[in-house]
Amino acid sequence: MKILVSDPNSKTALAVIRSLKRENCHIEMFSHYKKPMCYYSNYCNRINILPRYENPSFEKKFISLIKKRKYDYIIPVQFKSFYHLSKIKEKILKHSNMNCENFDKIFKVSSKVFMKDLTLKLSINNLKNIETFKINNFQSAQKKLRNISYPIVIKPKFEQGGRSDHIFYAKDEIHGESILKKISKKLKLNINHFIIQKKIKGVGRGFFCVSKKGKCVSFFQHERIRELPITGGRSVAAKSINDKKLTKIGKRIVKKLRWNGALMLEFKYFNNNYYLIEANPKFWGSLDLAIESGVNFPMDLIDPKRSNNKKNIYKIGLRYHWPLDGDFNISIKSFKLFVNFIFDLLSPFCKSNVWLLKDPIVSFYMFFKFLRNNLIINK
């Protein structure tokens, strides 16, 4: 099977191509970079150079590529790819296959306000709502800051494709006002594109699935062990879990959405209750963990009938970390985190995406990229 995969500069795409290549697929990727990270992987057969999505010529050149190369399947990986490729879905399907939701639904589900309203309608046991407030203007936001309990989170109302640099935490009203000023004046961002949310204590958990017409073809759960930044961000270490309550909640949301394709639901778990943080219509950063646990989501996306995960059977308690993609950076914040990082690094029971024997060149590439980025930061 000949497959075209997006985002070859991401660790998530690396997980995708590794899982597909083991199924004897021919893997090609596309990028505006000549030599992105996956170029150095043993699991990538070819990189096709295309313009950025925002370039007016992208659509024409992408359609020309898939007509010429005759792919059996197209797999978007990151949110930006799902977002842009869903816009030209009908044209793509004339020449290949792609299991991707329609643009309108992707846009809706990426809204934290839409998902908050959806959870209110569902009325599921152990699923609680997070206080969320839209920002209309600076003055209304200031008024809201005076009448809310702290701490709070001020963040974009729509999915940002994994970015956490526009997510802010405020401990009191004065801090909140300074953040609003920073957003509107220093960063010159539209304040209307942000929301205010009550910060929820607890541990981060995720429900992941590939679904068809709202029915889960395969699904998986993880619990975060370490995050970057510590205040809340992407997983840099996680473990597989299986909670019946989370399964019920996740399936109900997917069914209500009548979702098709890949979806991540991010929750906070506190006092035996789940709080939906956001929905991400994309493949997620901890995809390696799901695949290592026995759930091959990329193949399930291509061929739902082949899924071996219909009974939700996978390894529970498996640990996975990404040492060169944030775990080391967070480990130096405290002695306890560093000890835990070293333990996971040396433990045969904790896996990582650094494959020195199976995929050595890309592993060294990630290592040198890690050194370069950290040397620049430390200058």
C-alpha positions as CSV (number, residue, x, y, z in Angstrom):
1,M,0.0,0.0,0.0
2,K,1.3,3.4,-1.0
3,I,0.7,6.1,1.6
4,L,1.3,9.9,1.7
5,V,1.8,11.3,5.2
6,S,2.0,15.0,6.3
7,D,4.2,16.8,8.8
8,P,7.5,15.0,8.5
9,N,9.1,17.4,11.0
10,S,7.0,16.2,13.9
11,K,7.6,13.3,16.3
12,T,3.9,12.3,15.9
13,A,4.5,11.8,12.1
14,L,7.5,9.7,12.9
15,A,5.3,7.5,15.1
16,V,2.8,7.2,12.2
17,I,5.4,6.2,9.6
18,R,7.1,3.7,11.9
19,S,3.8,1.9,12.6
20,L,2.8,1.9,8.9
21,K,6.1,0.7,7.6
22,R,5.9,-2.4,9.9
23,E,2.7,-3.2,8.0
24,N,4.8,-3.3,4.7
25,C,3.5,0.1,3.5
26,H,5.4,2.3,1.1
27,I,5.7,5.6,2.9
28,E,6.0,9.0,1.3
29,M,5.7,12.4,3.0
30,F,5.3,16.1,2.0
31,S,6.8,19.2,3.4
32,H,8.1,22.7,2.4
33,Y,11.4,21.7,4.0
34,K,13.9,19.8,1.8
35,K,15.2,17.6,4.7
36,P,12.8,17.5,7.6
37,M,13.3,15.1,10.5
38,C,11.6,12.1,8.9
39,Y,13.9,12.4,5.9
40,Y,16.5,10.8,8.1
41,S,14.3,7.9,9.2
42,N,14.6,4.3,7.8
43,Y,10.8,4.3,7.7
44,C,10.4,7.0,5.1
45,N,10.8,6.2,1.4
46,R,10.5,9.7,-0.1
47,I,10.0,13.4,0.8
48,N,7.9,15.5,-1.7
49,I,8.6,19.2,-1.6
50,L,5.5,21.3,-1.7
51,P,4.7,25.0,-0.8
52,R,3.3,25.9,2.7
53,Y,-0.5,25.4,3.1
54,E,-0.9,29.2,3.1
55,N,0.7,29.5,-0.4
56,P,-2.0,30.0,-3.1
57,S,-0.3,27.4,-5.2
58,F,-0.4,24.6,-2.6
59,E,-3.8,23.2,-3.6
60,K,-2.9,22.9,-7.3
61,K,0.5,21.3,-6.6
62,F,-0.8,18.9,-4.0
63,I,-3.6,17.6,-6.3
64,S,-1.0,17.3,-9.1
65,L,1.2,15.3,-6.8
66,I,-1.4,12.8,-5.7
67,K,-2.6,12.3,-9.3
68,K,1.0,11.7,-10.5
69,R,2.1,9.4,-7.6
70,K,-1.2,7.5,-7.2
71,Y,-1.4,7.1,-3.5
72,D,-3.7,4.6,-1.9
73,Y,-4.2,6.7,1.1
74,I,-3.5,10.3,2.5
75,I,-2.9,10.7,6.2
76,P,-2.9,14.2,7.8
77,V,-1.1,14.2,11.2
78,Q,-1.1,17.5,12.9
79,F,-4.1,19.9,13.4
80,K,-2.9,22.3,10.7
81,S,-2.9,19.5,8.1
82,F,-6.4,18.2,9.0
83,Y,-7.6,21.8,8.9
84,H,-6.2,22.6,5.5
85,L,-6.6,19.2,3.8
86,S,-10.3,19.0,5.0
87,K,-11.0,22.2,2.9
88,I,-10.0,20.3,-0.3
89,K,-11.3,16.9,0.8
90,E,-13.7,16.4,-2.1
91,K,-10.9,17.1,-4.6
92,I,-8.6,14.7,-2.8
93,L,-11.1,11.9,-2.8
94,K,-11.3,11.9,-6.6
95,H,-7.7,10.6,-6.7
96,S,-7.1,8.9,-3.4
97,N,-8.6,7.9,0.0
98,M,-8.5,10.1,3.2
99,N,-10.4,9.4,6.5
100,C,-10.8,13.0,7.6
101,E,-13.8,14.9,8.9
102,N,-15.4,17.8,7.0
103,F,-13.9,21.2,7.5
104,D,-17.0,22.7,9.2
105,K,-17.0,20.0,11.9
106,I,-13.2,20.2,12.5
107,F,-13.6,24.0,12.9
108,K,-16.5,23.5,15.4
109,V,-14.8,20.8,17.5
110,S,-11.6,22.8,17.8
111,S,-13.6,25.5,19.7
112,K,-13.4,25.1,23.5
113,V,-16.7,27.0,23.8
114,F,-18.5,24.6,21.5
115,M,-17.2,21.6,23.4
116,K,-18.1,23.1,26.8
117,D,-21.7,23.6,25.5
118,L,-21.7,20.0,24.2
119,T,-20.7,18.6,27.6
120,L,-23.5,20.6,29.3
121,K,-26.1,18.9,27.1
122,L,-24.8,15.4,27.6
123,S,-25.4,15.1,31.3
124,I,-23.0,12.2,32.0
125,N,-22.1,11.0,35.5
126,N,-18.5,11.9,36.5
127,L,-18.3,14.5,33.7
128,K,-18.2,18.0,35.1
129,N,-18.2,21.4,33.4
130,I,-15.4,23.9,33.7
131,E,-16.4,27.5,34.3
132,T,-15.6,29.1,30.9
133,F,-16.2,32.7,29.9
134,K,-15.9,34.3,26.5
135,I,-14.1,37.6,26.2
136,N,-16.0,40.3,24.2
137,N,-13.7,43.2,24.9
138,F,-11.0,44.4,27.4
139,Q,-13.6,46.1,29.7
140,S,-15.9,43.0,30.0
141,A,-12.8,40.8,30.6
142,Q,-11.7,43.1,33.5
143,K,-15.2,42.9,35.0
144,K,-15.1,39.1,34.8
145,L,-11.7,39.0,36.5
146,R,-13.2,40.7,39.5
147,N,-16.0,38.1,39.9
148,I,-14.2,34.8,39.4
149,S,-12.3,32.5,41.8
150,Y,-8.6,32.0,41.1
151,P,-6.4,30.5,39.8
152,I,-7.5,30.8,36.1
153,V,-6.3,30.1,32.6
154,I,-6.5,32.6,29.8
155,K,-6.1,30.8,26.4
156,P,-7.2,30.8,22.8
157,K,-10.7,29.6,22.2
158,F,-9.6,27.5,19.2
159,E,-7.1,24.7,18.9
160,Q,-3.6,26.1,18.2
161,G,-2.0,23.0,16.8
162,G,-0.1,22.0,19.9
163,R,1.2,25.5,20.7
164,S,1.3,26.5,24.4
165,D,3.0,29.9,24.2
166,H,-0.3,31.7,24.2
167,I,-1.7,29.9,27.3
168,F,-1.4,32.0,30.4
169,Y,-2.1,31.2,34.1
170,A,-3.2,33.9,36.5
171,K,-3.1,33.6,40.3
172,D,-5.1,36.8,41.1
173,E,-7.0,39.7,39.5
174,I,-3.8,41.9,39.1
175,H,-2.0,39.1,37.4
176,G,-5.0,38.5,35.2
177,E,-5.2,42.1,34.1
178,S,-1.4,42.2,33.3
179,I,-1.9,39.1,31.1
180,L,-4.8,40.7,29.2
181,K,-2.6,43.8,28.5
182,K,0.2,41.6,27.4
183,I,-2.1,39.8,24.9
184,S,-3.6,42.9,23.4
185,K,-0.7,45.4,23.5
186,K,2.6,43.5,23.6
187,L,1.7,40.4,21.6
188,K,-0.9,42.4,19.5
189,L,-3.4,39.6,19.5
190,N,-7.2,39.9,19.3
191,I,-8.5,39.6,22.8
192,N,-11.8,38.3,21.4
193,H,-10.0,35.1,20.3
194,F,-9.3,34.2,24.0
195,I,-11.4,32.7,26.8
196,I,-11.1,32.7,30.6
197,Q,-11.3,29.3,32.3
198,K,-11.2,28.2,35.9
199,K,-7.9,26.2,36.4
200,I,-8.7,22.7,37.5
201,K,-6.5,20.7,39.8
202,G,-5.8,17.1,39.1
203,V,-3.9,14.9,36.7
204,G,-4.1,15.0,32.9
205,R,-5.8,12.1,31.1
206,G,-6.6,11.6,27.5
207,F,-9.1,9.5,25.5
208,F,-8.0,8.8,22.0
209,C,-9.9,7.1,19.2
210,V,-10.4,6.4,15.5
211,S,-14.1,6.3,14.9
212,K,-16.7,5.9,12.1
213,K,-20.0,7.7,12.2
214,G,-19.7,8.2,15.9
215,K,-18.7,4.6,16.8
216,C,-15.2,4.0,18.1
217,V,-13.2,1.6,15.8
218,S,-10.4,1.6,18.3
219,F,-9.6,3.6,21.4
220,F,-7.0,4.2,24.1
221,Q,-6.4,6.1,27.3
222,H,-3.3,7.6,28.9
223,E,-2.4,9.5,32.0
224,R,0.3,12.2,32.0
225,I,3.4,11.6,34.2
226,R,5.3,14.7,33.3
227,E,4.3,17.8,31.2
228,L,6.1,20.7,29.6
229,P,5.6,23.3,31.0
230,I,5.0,22.0,34.5
231,T,1.9,24.3,34.8
232,G,0.3,22.3,31.9
233,G,1.3,21.5,28.4
234,R,2.2,18.6,26.2
235,S,3.0,15.2,27.6
236,V,6.8,14.4,27.8
237,A,6.1,11.2,29.8
238,A,2.9,9.2,30.1
239,K,1.5,5.8,30.9
240,S,-1.4,3.7,29.5
241,I,-4.5,3.4,31.6
242,N,-8.0,1.9,31.3
243,D,-10.8,3.6,33.3
244,K,-14.4,2.5,32.6
245,K,-15.7,5.9,33.5
246,L,-13.4,7.6,30.9
247,T,-14.4,5.0,28.3
248,K,-18.1,5.8,28.8
249,I,-17.5,9.5,28.7
250,G,-15.3,9.4,25.6
251,K,-17.6,7.1,23.7
252,R,-20.7,9.3,24.5
253,I,-18.9,12.4,23.2
254,V,-17.7,10.7,20.1
255,K,-21.2,9.4,19.4
256,K,-22.8,12.8,20.0
257,L,-20.4,14.3,17.5
258,R,-20.9,11.4,15.0
259,W,-17.2,11.7,14.5
260,N,-15.2,10.2,11.6
261,G,-11.5,9.7,11.9
262,A,-8.9,10.5,14.6
263,L,-9.8,12.4,17.7
264,M,-8.2,13.3,21.0
265,L,-10.3,14.3,24.1
266,E,-8.2,15.9,26.8
267,F,-9.4,15.8,30.4
268,K,-8.4,16.7,33.9
269,Y,-9.2,14.0,36.5
270,F,-9.9,15.2,40.0
271,N,-11.9,13.8,42.9
272,N,-13.2,10.9,40.8
273,N,-14.6,13.4,38.1
274,Y,-13.5,14.3,34.6
275,Y,-13.3,17.8,33.3
276,L,-13.1,18.2,29.5
277,I,-10.3,20.6,28.6
278,E,-10.5,20.4,24.9
279,A,-11.0,18.2,21.8
280,N,-8.2,17.9,19.3
281,P,-9.2,16.7,15.8
282,K,-5.8,15.4,14.9
283,F,-3.2,12.7,15.9
284,W,-1.7,13.4,19.3
285,G,1.8,13.8,20.7
286,S,1.7,10.6,22.7
287,L,0.7,8.4,19.7
288,D,3.9,6.3,20.3
289,L,2.5,5.1,23.6
290,A,-0.7,3.9,22.1
291,I,1.1,2.0,19.3
292,E,3.6,0.4,21.7
293,S,0.6,-0.6,23.9
294,G,-0.9,-2.5,21.0
295,V,-3.3,0.0,19.3
296,N,-2.1,0.8,15.8
297,F,-4.3,3.9,15.2
298,P,-2.7,4.8,11.7
299,M,-3.6,1.4,10.3
300,D,-7.1,1.5,12.0
301,L,-7.6,4.9,10.2
302,I,-6.8,3.3,6.9
303,D,-8.7,0.0,7.4
304,P,-11.2,0.1,10.3
305,K,-12.2,-3.5,9.6
306,R,-8.7,-4.8,10.6
307,S,-8.7,-3.2,14.1
308,N,-7.7,-5.6,16.8
309,N,-8.8,-3.1,19.5
310,K,-12.6,-3.5,19.3
311,K,-12.6,-5.0,22.8
312,N,-10.3,-2.3,24.2
313,I,-7.5,-4.8,24.9
314,Y,-4.1,-3.2,25.2
315,K,-1.1,-3.1,27.6
316,I,-2.0,-1.3,30.8
317,G,0.6,0.6,32.9
318,L,3.1,0.8,30.1
319,R,5.3,3.9,30.5
320,Y,6.6,6.0,27.5
321,H,8.7,9.2,27.5
322,W,10.2,11.5,24.9
323,P,13.6,12.4,26.3
324,L,14.7,14.7,23.5
325,D,11.4,16.4,23.1
326,G,10.9,18.0,26.4
327,D,11.4,15.4,29.1
328,F,15.0,16.3,29.8
329,N,14.2,20.0,29.8
330,I,11.5,19.5,32.5
331,S,13.6,17.1,34.5
332,I,16.2,19.8,35.4
333,K,13.5,21.9,37.1
334,S,13.8,19.8,40.3
335,F,15.9,17.0,41.8
336,K,12.8,14.7,42.1
337,L,11.9,15.2,38.4
338,F,15.5,14.5,37.4
339,V,15.7,11.3,39.4
340,N,12.4,10.1,37.8
341,F,13.7,11.0,34.3
342,I,16.9,9.0,34.9
343,F,14.9,6.1,36.2
344,D,12.7,6.1,33.1
345,L,15.7,6.5,30.8
346,L,17.4,3.4,32.2
347,S,14.4,1.3,32.9
348,P,13.6,-1.5,30.4
349,F,9.9,-1.0,31.3
350,C,9.8,2.6,30.0
351,K,9.9,3.0,26.2
352,S,11.0,6.0,24.2
353,N,11.0,7.2,20.5
354,V,14.8,7.2,20.4
355,W,15.5,4.0,18.4
356,L,19.3,3.7,18.3
357,L,19.3,0.3,16.6
358,K,16.2,0.3,14.5
359,D,16.2,3.9,13.3
360,P,19.7,5.3,14.2
361,I,20.1,8.3,11.8
362,V,16.9,10.1,12.8
363,S,17.7,9.3,16.5
364,F,21.1,11.1,16.1
365,Y,19.3,13.9,14.2
366,M,17.0,14.4,17.2
367,F,19.9,14.4,19.6
368,F,21.9,17.0,17.6
369,K,18.7,19.1,17.2
370,F,18.2,18.9,21.0
371,L,21.8,20.0,21.6
372,R,21.5,22.9,19.2
373,N,18.2,24.1,20.6
374,N,19.4,24.0,24.2
375,L,22.8,25.6,23.4
376,I,21.0,28.5,21.7
377,I,18.7,28.8,24.8
378,N,21.6,28.8,27.2
379,K,23.6,31.5,25.4
